[in-house]
Amino acid sequence: MRDMSPLRWVWAALAVWGAVHPMYWFVAWFRTEGWSLPRMIDAWYVNTATTGLTWDLTIAAITLTVWVLAEVAVRRNWIALLAIPATFCIGVSCGLPLYLFLRAKPIR
């Protein structure tokens, strides 16, 4: 823990926030609307604003995935692959800072 830079602490805090905060809203939605993933996906396309945001986040998630895969192929930092399921199961708000946290690990 002592070898963690201040920036690495920031990445870790943002990853936790990016996991907890969106999940709070997702769980609240599921509790109100019922535990149906297809209904939630339909809600993502309820109007043009949410459709635009959905596509924005989808493109960002795909871009992050390509970046993670490309860098893992070179760096062999296999643990960084955890950012991919975090991105698609939670969101870019968790996956991106998680990847930056894992990428910023000191090289020995």
C-alpha positions as CSV (number, residue, x, y, z in Angstrom):
1,M,0.0,0.0,0.0
2,R,2.9,2.4,0.6
3,D,4.0,2.2,-3.0
4,M,0.6,3.6,-4.2
5,S,1.0,7.1,-5.7
6,P,-1.6,9.8,-5.0
7,L,-2.9,9.4,-8.5
8,R,-3.4,5.7,-8.1
9,W,-5.5,6.4,-5.0
10,V,-7.6,8.8,-7.1
11,W,-8.1,6.0,-9.7
12,A,-9.1,3.6,-6.9
13,A,-11.6,6.1,-5.4
14,L,-13.1,6.8,-8.8
15,A,-13.5,3.1,-9.5
16,V,-15.3,2.6,-6.2
17,W,-17.5,5.6,-6.8
18,G,-18.2,4.5,-10.4
19,A,-19.3,1.1,-9.1
20,V,-21.4,2.2,-6.1
21,H,-23.2,5.3,-7.4
22,P,-24.6,3.9,-10.7
23,M,-25.5,0.7,-8.9
24,Y,-27.6,2.6,-6.4
25,W,-29.7,4.0,-9.2
26,F,-29.9,0.7,-11.0
27,V,-31.1,-1.2,-7.9
28,A,-33.6,1.6,-7.2
29,W,-34.9,1.3,-10.7
30,F,-35.2,-2.5,-10.4
31,R,-37.0,-2.2,-7.1
32,T,-39.5,0.2,-8.5
33,E,-40.0,-1.3,-12.0
34,G,-39.3,-5.0,-11.3
35,W,-36.2,-7.1,-11.8
36,S,-36.4,-7.2,-15.6
37,L,-33.2,-6.5,-17.6
38,P,-35.2,-6.3,-20.9
39,R,-37.4,-3.6,-19.4
40,M,-34.3,-1.7,-18.2
41,I,-32.8,-1.9,-21.7
42,D,-36.1,-0.6,-23.1
43,A,-35.9,2.3,-20.7
44,W,-32.4,3.2,-22.2
45,Y,-34.2,4.0,-25.5
46,V,-37.3,5.8,-24.1
47,N,-36.4,9.1,-25.8
48,T,-33.7,10.6,-28.0
49,A,-31.7,11.9,-25.0
50,T,-31.4,8.6,-23.4
51,T,-30.8,6.9,-26.7
52,G,-27.9,9.3,-27.4
53,L,-26.5,8.7,-23.9
54,T,-26.8,4.9,-24.3
55,W,-24.9,5.0,-27.6
56,D,-22.3,7.4,-26.1
57,L,-21.6,5.0,-23.3
58,T,-21.7,1.9,-25.6
59,I,-19.1,3.4,-27.9
60,A,-17.0,4.4,-24.9
61,A,-17.2,0.9,-23.5
62,I,-16.2,-0.7,-26.8
63,T,-13.3,1.8,-27.1
64,L,-12.1,1.0,-23.6
65,T,-12.3,-2.7,-24.3
66,V,-10.2,-2.4,-27.4
67,W,-7.7,-0.3,-25.5
68,V,-7.5,-2.8,-22.6
69,L,-7.0,-5.7,-25.0
70,A,-4.4,-3.9,-27.0
71,E,-2.4,-2.9,-23.9
72,V,-2.7,-6.3,-22.2
73,A,-1.4,-8.0,-25.4
74,V,1.8,-5.8,-25.1
75,R,2.2,-5.4,-21.3
76,R,1.0,-8.9,-20.3
77,N,-0.8,-7.2,-17.3
78,W,-3.5,-9.9,-17.2
79,I,-5.2,-8.5,-14.1
80,A,-6.2,-5.5,-16.2
81,L,-8.7,-7.6,-18.0
82,L,-10.9,-7.2,-15.0
83,A,-11.8,-3.8,-16.3
84,I,-13.8,-5.4,-19.2
85,P,-16.4,-7.2,-17.1
86,A,-16.5,-4.2,-14.8
87,T,-17.3,-2.0,-17.8
88,F,-20.1,-4.1,-19.2
89,C,-21.6,-5.2,-15.9
90,I,-21.4,-1.9,-14.1
91,G,-20.4,0.8,-16.5
92,V,-17.6,2.9,-18.0
93,S,-17.7,4.9,-14.8
94,C,-16.2,1.9,-13.0
95,G,-14.3,0.2,-15.8
96,L,-12.2,3.1,-16.9
97,P,-10.8,4.2,-13.5
98,L,-10.4,0.5,-12.5
99,Y,-8.3,0.0,-15.6
100,L,-6.2,3.1,-14.9
101,F,-5.7,1.9,-11.3
102,L,-4.6,-1.5,-12.5
103,R,-2.4,0.0,-15.3
104,A,-0.7,2.4,-12.8
105,K,0.7,-0.5,-10.7
106,P,4.4,0.0,-10.2
107,I,6.6,-2.1,-12.4
108,R,9.1,-4.3,-10.5
